Amino acid sequence: MSGTSAALTPPADAQAPVRHPDAPAPGEPLGAHYDQCFGCGGGQPHGLHLEARAGEGVSLTAEFTVQPAHQGAPGLAHGGVLASALDETLGSLNWLLRIIAVTGRLETDFLLPVPVGTTLYLEAEVTAVAGRKIYSTATGRIGGPDGPVAVRADALFVEVKVDHFVENGRPAEIQAAMSDPDQVRRTRAFEVNP
Ligand SMILES: CCCCCCCC/C=C\CCCCCCCC(=O)SCCNC(=O)CCNC(=O)[C@H](O)C(C)(C)COP(=O)(O)OP(=O)(O)OC[C@H]1O[C@@H](n2cnc3c(N)ncnc32)[C@H](O)[C@@H]1OP(=O)(O)O
């Protein structure tokens, strides 16, 4: 069973997404947005270490291999971890728009169990933009990039300013991020977006 709620149906005046001119070329890795991110950061030992690559238009592909630390039932991925992989993949799309955004809503269908050791082949695209609202969709396949869909999600991301993080994040991590030149450079790339 699957379906999308009315909250994730773009309004009639929604626009097609526009790829930012400085977005990485198709095939290029997007890299981590934050070293300590559970989804993509290299500094999280039990994180997903999800690696995303730009696709055509406002789309991307990503891979994540389920580790023993990601179990729910014995030998199977935890559903929340799979939802995290979808969330991270969908969130990475906003880098192609050069818009800072956070997840407002994430609707997930779990179609097949995903064993530990499995690589999830993710694909995602932005379908529409309406003001601050970014609508996107993703699938995760197993057995190969053309294998059966094990998980899928539709999402609504909401554009925010950098202040969203500065005002709400724990001060210790915010201060560390602000004194990391790589983090500041990456954040500035978002801020110059018109
Ligand atoms: C130099 C150092 C500084 C550091 C900088 C770091 C840069 C990092 C770069 C990139 C980071 C990306 C990280 C990716 C990680 C993966 C993605 C995640 O997991 S993100 C975490 C989970 N999500 C949250 O924690 C959101 C918590 N929620 C909120 O903060 C607010 O609710 C927020 C921002 C989502 C909306 O609040 P409002 O007050 O700004 O705006 P309102 O008016 O409520 O909503 C705007 C529109 O969106 C709709 N909307 C909002 N939430 C909705 C929902 N749940 N369902 C349907 N519609 C919703 C509303 O109905 C409204 O629509 P209408 O304009 O009236 O048409």
PDBQT file of the ligand as one rigid body, heavy atoms in Angstrom, charges set to zero:
ROOT
HETATM    1  C1  LIG A 201      28.225  28.616   9.849  1.00  0.00    +0.000 C 
HETATM    2  C2  LIG A 201      27.456  27.694  10.808  1.00  0.00    +0.000 C 
HETATM    3  C3  LIG A 201      25.983  27.638  10.682  1.00  0.00    +0.000 C 
HETATM    4  C4  LIG A 201      25.512  26.250  10.277  1.00  0.00    +0.000 C 
HETATM    5  C5  LIG A 201      24.829  26.226   8.957  1.00  0.00    +0.000 C 
HETATM    6  C6  LIG A 201      24.469  24.852   8.542  1.00  0.00    +0.000 C 
HETATM    7  C7  LIG A 201      23.973  24.823   7.126  1.00  0.00    +0.000 C 
HETATM    8  C8  LIG A 201      23.472  23.453   6.843  1.00  0.00    +0.000 C 
HETATM    9  C9  LIG A 201      22.908  23.306   5.474  1.00  0.00    +0.000 C 
HETATM   10  C10 LIG A 201      21.925  22.439   5.281  1.00  0.00    +0.000 C 
HETATM   11  C11 LIG A 201      21.342  21.670   6.423  1.00  0.00    +0.000 C 
HETATM   12  C12 LIG A 201      20.352  20.703   5.975  1.00  0.00    +0.000 C 
HETATM   13  C13 LIG A 201      20.194  19.581   6.975  1.00  0.00    +0.000 C 
HETATM   14  C14 LIG A 201      19.689  18.379   6.251  1.00  0.00    +0.000 C 
HETATM   15  C15 LIG A 201      19.394  17.228   7.182  1.00  0.00    +0.000 C 
HETATM   16  C16 LIG A 201      18.362  16.357   6.554  1.00  0.00    +0.000 C 
HETATM   17  C17 LIG A 201      17.052  17.062   6.581  1.00  0.00    +0.000 C 
HETATM   18  C18 LIG A 201      16.519  17.120   8.008  1.00  0.00    +0.000 C 
HETATM   19  O1  LIG A 201      16.331  16.118   8.640  1.00  0.00    +0.000 OA
HETATM   20  S1  LIG A 201      16.188  18.661   8.654  1.00  0.00    +0.000 SA
HETATM   21  C19 LIG A 201      15.749  18.293  10.381  1.00  0.00    +0.000 C 
HETATM   22  C20 LIG A 201      14.312  17.936  10.575  1.00  0.00    +0.000 C 
HETATM   23  N1  LIG A 201      13.422  19.075  10.372  1.00  0.00    +0.000 N 
HETATM   24  C21 LIG A 201      13.320  20.065  11.295  1.00  0.00    +0.000 C 
HETATM   25  O2  LIG A 201      13.953  20.078  12.319  1.00  0.00    +0.000 OA
HETATM   26  C22 LIG A 201      12.329  21.144  10.979  1.00  0.00    +0.000 C 
HETATM   27  C23 LIG A 201      11.576  21.586  12.228  1.00  0.00    +0.000 C 
HETATM   28  N2  LIG A 201      10.487  22.487  11.843  1.00  0.00    +0.000 N 
HETATM   29  C24 LIG A 201      10.668  23.817  11.740  1.00  0.00    +0.000 C 
HETATM   30  O3  LIG A 201      11.728  24.353  12.029  1.00  0.00    +0.000 OA
HETATM   31  C25 LIG A 201       9.492  24.615  11.209  1.00  0.00    +0.000 C 
HETATM   32  O4  LIG A 201       8.273  23.933  11.422  1.00  0.00    +0.000 OA
HETATM   33  C26 LIG A 201       9.625  24.909   9.661  1.00  0.00    +0.000 C 
HETATM   34  C27 LIG A 201      10.923  25.703   9.370  1.00  0.00    +0.000 C 
HETATM   35  C28 LIG A 201       9.620  23.603   8.818  1.00  0.00    +0.000 C 
HETATM   36  C29 LIG A 201       8.414  25.730   9.187  1.00  0.00    +0.000 C 
HETATM   37  O5  LIG A 201       8.218  26.774  10.109  1.00  0.00    +0.000 OA
HETATM   38  P1  LIG A 201       8.092  28.316   9.668  1.00  0.00    +0.000 P 
HETATM   39  O6  LIG A 201       7.505  29.068  10.830  1.00  0.00    +0.000 OA
HETATM   40  O7  LIG A 201       9.395  28.809   9.122  1.00  0.00    +0.000 OA
HETATM   41  O8  LIG A 201       7.078  28.321   8.435  1.00  0.00    +0.000 OA
HETATM   42  P2  LIG A 201       5.534  27.908   8.357  1.00  0.00    +0.000 P 
HETATM   43  O9  LIG A 201       4.769  29.134   8.019  1.00  0.00    +0.000 OA
HETATM   44  O10 LIG A 201       5.094  27.100   9.527  1.00  0.00    +0.000 OA
HETATM   45  O11 LIG A 201       5.552  26.924   7.065  1.00  0.00    +0.000 OA
HETATM   46  C30 LIG A 201       5.913  27.430   5.786  1.00  0.00    +0.000 C 
HETATM   47  C31 LIG A 201       4.998  26.717   4.781  1.00  0.00    +0.000 C 
HETATM   48  O12 LIG A 201       5.283  25.305   4.847  1.00  0.00    +0.000 OA
HETATM   49  C32 LIG A 201       4.084  24.577   5.225  1.00  0.00    +0.000 C 
HETATM   50  N3  LIG A 201       4.452  23.515   6.137  1.00  0.00    +0.000 N 
HETATM   51  C33 LIG A 201       5.309  23.573   7.174  1.00  0.00    +0.000 A 
HETATM   52  N4  LIG A 201       5.371  22.389   7.782  1.00  0.00    +0.000 NA
HETATM   53  C34 LIG A 201       4.534  21.556   7.107  1.00  0.00    +0.000 A 
HETATM   54  C35 LIG A 201       4.178  20.195   7.278  1.00  0.00    +0.000 A 
HETATM   55  N5  LIG A 201       4.710  19.463   8.254  1.00  0.00    +0.000 N 
HETATM   56  N6  LIG A 201       3.297  19.649   6.409  1.00  0.00    +0.000 NA
HETATM   57  C36 LIG A 201       2.756  20.397   5.409  1.00  0.00    +0.000 A 
HETATM   58  N7  LIG A 201       3.060  21.717   5.203  1.00  0.00    +0.000 NA
HETATM   59  C37 LIG A 201       3.930  22.264   6.053  1.00  0.00    +0.000 A 
HETATM   60  C38 LIG A 201       3.197  25.607   5.919  1.00  0.00    +0.000 C 
HETATM   61  O13 LIG A 201       1.814  25.248   5.858  1.00  0.00    +0.000 OA
HETATM   62  C39 LIG A 201       3.517  26.872   5.142  1.00  0.00    +0.000 C 
HETATM   63  O14 LIG A 201       2.796  26.819   3.922  1.00  0.00    +0.000 OA
HETATM   64  P3  LIG A 201       2.127  28.190   3.313  1.00  0.00    +0.000 P 
HETATM   65  O15 LIG A 201       3.282  29.109   3.012  1.00  0.00    +0.000 OA
HETATM   66  O16 LIG A 201       1.189  28.728   4.340  1.00  0.00    +0.000 OA
HETATM   67  O17 LIG A 201       1.427  27.708   2.049  1.00  0.00    +0.000 OA
ENDROOT
TORSDOF 0
